[in-house]
Amino acid sequence: LGQEDFSYNSSLETLEILEAYTILPDGKKIMVQPNAIRTVEDSVSQGAAMFSDVKHKIVVFSNVMVGAKTYVKTKRINHTPLIPGQYMDRSTMNPGLEYKSYLLELEHDPAIKIYVYSDKVKGGRIADGPSGQIRYRYEYKQEIAKLADALRVSFADFAPTIQFSTFKNYEEFAVAFNKLVAPRIVATPKVKELADQITKGITDPKEQAVALYNWVSREIRYVAIYLANGGLVPEAADDVIKTKYGDCKGKSGLLIALLAAKGIPASMAAINAGKSYTLAKLGMVSPMNHAITYIPQWDIYVDPTLELARFGQLDYSEMDTPTVLLSMGKVGHTPNMSIKNDTTITNVKLKIEPNGEVKGTSQTKYSGYNEYSERSGYADYKKSVNEKWV
């Protein structure tokens, strides 16, 4: 509790610490000195797992003790939007926190059309500004924090919320999003050459799709890339082929380009790979944090970041979840688990010897999500992946 961490994307926004101090139990203020406010790189970007231009302002408070309080005032400016010419913002109140006083005010030019949605928060539109600016004001208080159940869905699915967006719905968002993505995932000559190599001798379209999925999922190394708006826009398919690495968007984009080279249409599908199962009321990036691939020809979703999953198998966190299908301009939904497709069957044989000793065998057969989950656990049985670790 003696320090606060404020993260920001240094390519898209600026963050300034205006004021910070400790309030001692007797009311005395101990100001945070400039050398105790540090700008540091995102720690995960120092390794090969992620390239990021996210930075952190770390505020280190002095004399923090029982009964003391900390105060900090910040100023954040978003100078470059994720999608050019568009605005999206979502504030959701965490049930696990106390809100003594929360105030949100928005003012914008009337020439800009911004949709607004709020739930369980007091406020709304107020008097226009002197030059006709459209203004909103919202207030919220929550005196008692509520403990979260371990199996609870994301609080974003049900908690009080305020949302602003220039997109009325996710269909509009998908069209704008796809304009950024589509030029990066085309079937270039390099992509076509690779697609022909991978599917050599395979004529059945679905078997071609399986071969392409297996190649991308196993041969393209996962590296997260969050440079500028790289959290939204994938690396070009040719670049992913050249470097042999990419994040979820890069791997999905390359797979879509390879499929297109064989005449198989596919769409990138934005999804929340977590505990959020409800989209926001307005079109926006939230709550999506992952990208997979949808192939409408067989109504099937695949995730090329799951190296050990069969074609069509998804992780548990991706099942029964809404998706935004970018090239199709609509909302979709991943399949739920089913008794038919996701099963675990175990046969156990035991023999009791005359002396009371018990001997036996067990054999388990997995299918669907359960198969993928168990395959991950057994992947290194007999040290079969040591070479890949090197």
Salt bridges, closest charged atoms under 4 A:
ASP5 OD1 - HIS56 ND1 2.75
GLU13 OE2 - ARG76 NH1 3.47
GLU41 OE2 - LYS55 NZ 2.57
ASP42 OD1 - HIS56 NE2 2.63
GLU98 OE1 - LYS100 NZ 3.57
GLU105 OE2 - ARG137 NH1 2.51
GLU107 OE1 - ARG135 NE 2.88
ASP119 OD2 - LYS120 NZ 2.68
ASP128 OD1 - ARG125 NH2 3.07
GLU139 OE2 - ARG137 NE 3.82
GLU143 OE1 - LYS100 NZ 3.43
ASP196 OD1 - LYS262 NZ 2.95
ASP247 OD2 - LYS249 NZ 2.58
ASP303 OD2 - HIS290 NE2 2.90
GLU307 OE2 - LYS388 NZ 2.42
GLU318 OE2 - HIS290 NE2 3.19
ASP320 OD1 - HIS333 NE2 2.93
GLU371 OE2 - ARG310 NE 2.58
GLU371 OE2 - ARG375 NH2 2.39
